[in-house]
Amino acid sequence: MPISANNLTVEDLLRSPDLASSTLGSPDRWPKALLTVVKLMVDSQFPMFVAWGPNLAFLYNDQYSRIMGNKHPAAFGQPFSEVWWEIWSEISPIVDKALAGEATFHENMPLVIERNGFPEHAWFTFCYSPLRISDDEVGGMFCTVTETTVHVLSERRNAFQLKLSDSLASIADPAGVVTTAIRILGEEVNVSRVLFSEINEVERTFLIRQDWTQAGVSSIAGFYRQLDDFESDIIVELSHGRAVLVDDVAKDPRLRHQAATYSRAGIQAFIAIPLVKSGKLRIVLQLHQSQPYHWTEIDLQLAQDMAERSWSAVEHARAQAELRAERDQSRHIFDSMTEGFAIVDADWRILRINAAGLRISRTSSAQVADRNFWSIWPGLAQDSLEACHGGVMLHRQPVTCEQHFALGDEHPSIIELRMYPVPEGGVAIFFRDVTQRKRIIEKLKETDQRKDEFLAMLAHELRNPLAPISAAAELLQSRQIDASEIQQTSEVISRQVNHMTSLVDDLMDVSRVTRGLITLADDMLDVESIVSAAVEQVRPLVDARRHQIQVLVPPSQLWVQGDLKRLVQVLSNLLNNAAKYTPEGGNIEMSARAEDSEVVFVVSDNGIGMPPELIPSAFELFTQAKRSSDRSPGGLGIGLALVKRLVELHGGNVSAESPASGKGSEFTIRLPRVVPNGREASPAVDVSKAPNDSSTLKVLIVDDNVDAAVMLAMLLEAAGHSVSVEHSSEKALERAETERPDVCLLDIGLPDMDGNELARQLRKRSGTACSTLIAVTGYGQDKDREKTAAAGFAHHLVKPVNVPELMTLLSELSQQP
């Protein structure tokens, strides 16, 4: 895997003393800590770098190169202080701490960096750690870093939207709305000027109504020009509702005739946001910078948000002005509004209410005309509404509030009200039902919380098997151990790898199922065979925990239609949960019975059960009970969601019951029952171990991961096969030409020529045209399998390779003539 520019790899550095010396010094003098970190960088999916030696030579991985922009690849191996010269004064104290042996962590640190020809505001979360040559000497530092700019700016955008909405809510004057909006935007984005222009497409004129400027920047409010005076390319873009971003007016070809004019006005970069209403260009909002500037997506989003909100606020303010000035002509406006509108006097007598208001309040005009508000809706909480009404009446200022609104047996709605004083002493009320919006917000918060909990649980679940694997590896390296200890250690590694593989498989499964990317078989299935296969799969866990499992299936055959593998997966998932969450020596029951036109499967246990509040959401993705000592087996919160979706794909449904925590759980699955009509039923799958009587095959393994290739070769040699190993495609082609292997196990992500292209080359050569090609890769989606099949592979195995499956496959190949 390349670690940086110029195709450098860790292997290149280790093999070439000259190359290594030019970056990190002579390889034979590298301390173990440096070697470990550099190798970690190669395999990591996270941005990392090392700064080593007297000059802190800068070495980074591919993920980090994306942070550097156009600094990459020239920065590779250069002194740290020269690579990030523009922020060195800010980060050098942190570097000094690391070199003094102190690790530091910084979250969302703001920095202004140069990486694409322009200064950029960016935020980073990172940890600087010392790299020691010995206990007393630090040779450099190591850093893992994540750019959090998008996250920080997204939060800023949300805060900006809230601030803008709150600031504009009480302004009734259109000019005041614009003045406030452009000031808030200018201060937020830190530009030199913000202007608000009105366009008259009929007269083809452009008028800057108002602008806001930083101190020392001249105002150009009142500027009036013909549209034809501007570059036609710019006007066309704006007329079609597309924003125009210019980072440098002197270099943008669209301003070839106007660059000097912009420069004289002190404009070196700008964003223009159009507002098109009814197919006509009405408003252009512009942000100016007095120096060339790279506009970010968040700059554009903030400007677009402000344009829409301020224009809406302007329109609202104008509507209110028309309401006050032309009350007798307002009925059509009121009735065409999508918001509810009503006018009440000082005594809460309803003077007017529009059609939307009647719809929202579930009333008719005859019910409310000239009646007292409280006589129509006596159930509303008077205190809060009266306080809002009194505030408007007393201070003659607009007020916004929310009110729960219940009608009969319906669930209460949440109504947002905006109250404005009217000249006669009453109050104009705009109101709308925001119940659905509030529910969506709460649902999003809940989903976000469950996602965060899931990510934390995923990290926990993945760390658990890593600990025994790491300990086993250390044991194998630390000393001479006997054969029994080797056997025990290998069993630990195998179990934990299988556990990690199961976690990854579950994640992939739920992704494919929820996105509708699986195709179910449509076979007639014997219920007894489904139950037997599911019980057989969980038998090791049941026996290990000394449970008693009772299986109840009627003597007469029951049939369902569907995919055997998936239905076995459903039942084994429920049985596995029962085994995990039932204390040792517990009882589990698996039953199946016929009920009218359905087959009912029930999995019950006397385990820890579920709290009542969890049951309604038990089958939702990422749902988990609070982790405690009795739920230590845990999980990712996706198993039951997968069960529910698979059952629904088979036309059935699933439900859960639990009397209370500590009293067990019961899961019930109902599937449509079918009657055999001459079609042959599909037998259950017998998943057995791979046979051990395979004949010798000549096998070529090609994988740039040396450890993986060597271990796989050792396994196959132990099974009696003749194995060759290569780590690059070119050498593999040379070796295959001379050895003519029967089988080629090819990694797909090879550095010099990927596995798919290598397969195509092998197929073209006479010596390997008939060899069986097997893809061995970490990618297992349908599109990946389609690519390998098109390249000439006969089989596709996903890492980590299922060894019994591979042995079975090789045994079958060895029996072929």
C-alpha angles and dihedrals in degrees: 000000000000114000098195144325128345092029091285115169134181088252091055091053092048095047097044115059091186093052092044093047091054090059116021105002131256111340095223088063097048111120119235092250091059093047091049094050095045091052090046089055092055094057098034123107090203128084111263139163141183126213109196141175134013092312094039094239107214117233121171141171129243093264090057092048088070089063092053099060112190092354085082128117099012092061094065110118094000123128113280093234091056095046094055099024094145094062099029093108089058100044101034092085088054091048090050090055091051091049088050088057099261120126115213135190125207126186125205094345111184117229134168106222136179112224111130103033094282135073111261131195106227138166128215139186112206147153123219114203130181120245109214128211088192138343090281102035132065114202099183144316140272127212137190112196139182124193107227097178094118092049095047094046091047089056089047090051091052091049090047092052091050093046092048093048093048092047095049098040096085099036113104099175114088093213090050090052091055094044092052095042097051091045093053092047094048092051093046097049094034097227128155097240141008120193135185115210131186120214127208104196092182093057091030093231134146120205126180102216098180141355140185123214140188117245110288095021116114122238119238097187111145093034108151126191142155114257089232089065089071128076109280092223090060094046092049091053092049094045089056091053095253121139118237118219120190118182096182122013091200092060103035110104091209089068097047092129100033104043093101092050092053091047092053088055090052094252116138098155133014148171119215117197116192125207111205117191123182090353093305130110103241109160137021119195115196133193116198133198123194091215132043107280136181107232114218129214090252090055089055093045094050091050092048092048091051094047093053096042097043092047090049089049091048091051091047092050091049090050089053091050090051089048092057096041100040106027093152092059097044102088094089091049092049095047093048094052118106090216123077115254131190139162121213128180128230090279094051094255110154109239099172140357128180131227094262090051091053090049094049093046093043093234140118129235090250091057096053108029112125093343131128114266095229094050089061098041106024092157096067118106100258099194099068096040093045090050090053092045092047091050092054092046094047102040099025089225129127118261131195124202143153126235134190109234122195127185117191112302095344121116111261116268123217112234123194112211130193114191125198130182118245124207095250092061101262132107131254112214126200112190140171138179108255096170095111092047091051091049091050091050091050091046091050091050091049092047092048091050091049090048091053091048090049093051090049090049092047090054090048094048093049093047093052096068092038091064097060091039090054092046091049091051091050090049092052090051100040104067149338109296129184128244095264092053090048090051092049092047093049090050090054092051092046093050094048094046089050089051092051090046090052091053092051091045090053091051092049092044095053090046093053094043097047091048092049094243098134128088117212123216114239104218132145105246134196109231093216091057091050092051093045093051092048093049090048091054094055096037094100092055092044092051093044090056092043094237125163111230121194119196118199117187122156116250092237115077120259122198136204131175124235147063114337096202093051096045090049087050090053095051095040089051091056092044091048090053090049091051093047097047098042116087115245115287093026131144126252126182127198115187139168128192142161121253114180106294095351140078111221121206118192127190113186136168141175093235134121095301126202132285112251093243091059098053099076091055099031093113096046119108116271093007111151136167117238108283113248137154093277091049095047093123084069121165138201098276093245104096098083092042088055091048092052094049094047092048091049090050086058091053095256140106138227132210138182134216133183124172090210142312109305095022102090135253136258126204120193125197122191120195130175111267117228133196120222112254101184096295116128116245119236114245122233117267114255105213104196135161121278115270118256099213099082116144122236117281130184103240128188116199118197116186131136089212097090096195094050093048094048094048092048090049091052091052093050093045089052087055090056102260127134106240134192124186131206130171101201134051097233094054090044090057091051093049094045090053092059102033099038096207122212092218132024120200104198130188111218100213098065117155104227101033122002120241094254092057091044089054091052090051092049091050090055094055121085095223094057103025090105098038117118109246118208121187114219110190146140090237116087108161122123093255090054091052090049090054094050092046090052090050092057104265116147095199138024120208123183121222130279084051116230097237097202089050091050092047091050091050093050090047090054091048092050090056093054116101 
